[in-house]
Protein backbone atom coordinates (compact mmCIF):
# COMPACT_ATOMS: atom_id res chain seq x y z
CA UNK A 1 0.00 0.00 0.00
CA UNK A 2 1.18 3.52 -0.83
CA UNK A 3 2.35 5.53 2.17
CA UNK A 4 0.97 8.98 2.82
CA UNK A 5 2.31 11.27 5.54
CA UNK A 6 0.26 13.80 7.48
CA UNK A 7 1.91 17.19 6.93
CA UNK A 8 -0.65 19.85 7.85
CA UNK A 9 -4.26 20.68 8.62
CA UNK A 10 -6.57 22.40 6.17
CA UNK A 11 -6.62 25.43 8.46
CA UNK A 12 -2.87 25.85 7.82
CA UNK A 13 -3.49 26.39 4.08
CA UNK A 14 -6.42 28.76 3.44
CA UNK A 15 -7.56 29.19 -0.18
CA UNK A 16 -5.09 31.26 -2.19
CA UNK A 17 -2.10 30.39 -0.02
CA UNK A 18 0.89 28.04 -0.03
CA UNK A 19 2.71 26.14 2.68
CA UNK A 20 6.15 24.56 2.74
CA UNK A 21 6.28 21.15 4.41
CA UNK A 22 8.84 18.38 4.50
CA UNK A 23 8.46 14.87 3.21
CA UNK A 24 11.52 13.26 4.72
CA UNK A 25 14.34 15.61 3.70
CA UNK A 26 12.47 16.97 0.64
CA UNK A 27 10.77 20.37 0.78
CA UNK A 28 7.31 20.23 -0.76
CA UNK A 29 4.99 23.17 -1.47
CA UNK A 30 1.27 22.67 -0.97
CA UNK A 31 -1.01 25.09 -2.83
CA UNK A 32 -4.67 25.73 -2.05
CA UNK A 33 -6.42 26.91 -5.21
CA UNK A 34 -10.07 27.63 -4.45
CA UNK A 35 -10.22 24.74 -1.97
CA UNK A 36 -8.40 22.24 -4.20
CA UNK A 37 -4.95 21.18 -2.99
CA UNK A 38 -1.90 20.53 -5.16
CA UNK A 39 1.69 19.71 -4.18
CA UNK A 40 5.02 20.03 -5.98
CA UNK A 41 8.66 20.21 -5.07
CA UNK A 42 9.25 23.54 -3.34
CA UNK A 43 12.48 24.32 -5.17
CA UNK A 44 12.42 26.20 -8.50
CA UNK A 45 13.96 24.15 -11.31
CA UNK A 46 15.81 27.17 -12.71
CA UNK A 47 17.82 28.14 -9.64
CA UNK A 48 17.63 27.44 -5.93
CA UNK A 49 14.65 29.37 -4.57
CA UNK A 50 11.66 28.37 -2.45
CA UNK A 51 8.46 28.56 -4.50
CA UNK A 52 6.38 28.79 -1.32
CA UNK A 53 8.04 32.19 -0.79
CA UNK A 54 6.81 33.33 -4.22
CA UNK A 55 3.30 34.28 -5.27
CA UNK A 56 0.28 32.17 -6.12
CA UNK A 57 -2.13 33.52 -8.72
CA UNK A 58 -4.84 31.02 -9.57
CA UNK A 59 -3.10 27.83 -10.72
CA UNK A 60 0.26 29.57 -11.28
CA UNK A 61 3.09 29.93 -8.80
CA UNK A 62 5.81 32.50 -9.51
CA UNK A 63 9.34 32.00 -8.26
CA UNK A 64 10.51 34.87 -6.05
CA UNK A 65 14.00 34.90 -7.56
CA UNK A 66 13.68 35.24 -11.35
CA UNK A 67 9.90 35.15 -11.93
CA UNK A 68 9.76 31.69 -13.48
CA UNK A 69 6.15 30.48 -13.44
CA UNK A 70 4.74 26.97 -13.06
CA UNK A 71 1.27 25.42 -13.27
CA UNK A 72 0.70 23.84 -9.85
CA UNK A 73 -1.77 21.31 -11.33
CA UNK A 74 0.73 19.80 -13.75
CA UNK A 75 4.13 21.09 -12.60
CA UNK A 76 4.74 22.40 -16.13
CA UNK A 77 7.18 25.31 -16.52
CA UNK A 78 5.22 28.16 -18.13
CA UNK A 79 7.94 30.65 -18.97
CA UNK A 80 11.66 31.28 -19.05
CA UNK A 81 14.02 31.12 -17.32
CA UNK A 82 12.57 27.76 -16.18
CA UNK A 83 12.32 25.05 -18.82
CA UNK A 84 12.10 21.97 -16.57
CA UNK A 85 8.84 21.22 -14.80
CA UNK A 86 8.27 20.48 -11.12
CA UNK A 87 7.78 17.05 -9.60
CA UNK A 88 4.18 16.69 -8.38
CA UNK A 89 3.05 14.80 -5.28
CA UNK A 90 -0.21 13.08 -4.46
CA UNK A 91 -2.40 14.93 -1.96
CA UNK A 92 -5.13 13.41 0.16
CA UNK A 93 -7.40 15.13 2.69
CA UNK A 94 -9.11 13.24 5.51
CA UNK A 95 -11.29 15.30 7.82
CA UNK A 96 -9.06 18.34 8.52
CA UNK A 97 -5.77 16.51 7.89
CA UNK A 98 -3.64 16.97 4.77
CA UNK A 99 -1.51 14.04 3.64
CA UNK A 100 1.23 13.98 1.00
CA UNK A 101 2.09 10.78 -0.80
CA UNK A 102 4.55 9.67 -3.43
CA UNK A 103 5.16 11.59 -6.65
CA UNK A 104 2.04 11.71 -8.81
N, C-alpha and C positions, 0 to 999 in steps of 0.2 A: 504494500500500500504506500502511496505517495505521502511523504511527510510535509506537513504544514506547521509553521511556527507562529504562535501569537506574538504580534509585534506592537499592537496599539489598540485603542478603543476608537470607535467612530467619533466620539466627542473630541478626540485629539486631532481630527482631520475634517474640519467643517468644509462644506462645499466651497470651491474656489481656492482651496489651499493645498499645500504640499507638506510632507513630513519626511525627514530622513530617519531611517531605522537601519538596524544591522541584522543581516542574516549570516550568522557566523562572523567572519571578518569582512564580509562584503557590505558596502553601503548601498542601500536601496532607497529610492524615492517613491513615496506613495502619493498619488494625485487624486483629489476628489473633484470630479467634473460633474456638477449638477447631481450629486448623490451617487454617481457611478465611480468606483475605485479602479485605478490602474497602477501598475508598479513597473519601474525600470531600474537599471543601474543608475546610481546617483551621479556618477562621474561622466562629464562631457567626453565624447569620443574624439574631439579635436585637440583639447589640451586639458590638463588637470584643473577641474573646477566643479564645485558641487552644484548640480542642477536645482536642488531643493533651496538653494540660496538665490536662484534666478526668479523669473516671473512666470506665472501660469495664466494664459489667456485662452479660455475655452479648452480645446484639446491640444494646445501647443505650449510647450515649455521653452523658455529662452534662457540660454546660458548667460550667467552674469559676467563672464570674462570677455567673450568676443561675439556675443549675440547670435551664436548658432541656435537654430530652432529645431525641435523634434516633435513629432506627433506622439503623444503619450499612449495612444491606443495601439499603435503599431511599432513604435520605436524608431520609425523612419526619420532619417535626417532630412530636413526640409529646405535647408539653405547652407551656403558656404559660410564659414570655413569648414563645417562638419560635412563629411561625405559618408561616414560609417554610422550605421544606426545603433540604437541602444538595445541591450538585452532586456527582454520583458520577463516579468515574473507572474505566476498565477496568484490571484487574490481571491480570498474567500472570506465572507462575513458570516458570523454566527452570533446571534443576539447583538451585543454591542462590541464584540471582539473582532479585530481584523487579523487575518492570518495570511502569511506569505508562503508560497510553496516554491517548487522548482521552476526553472525557466519555462516560459510558455512556448 
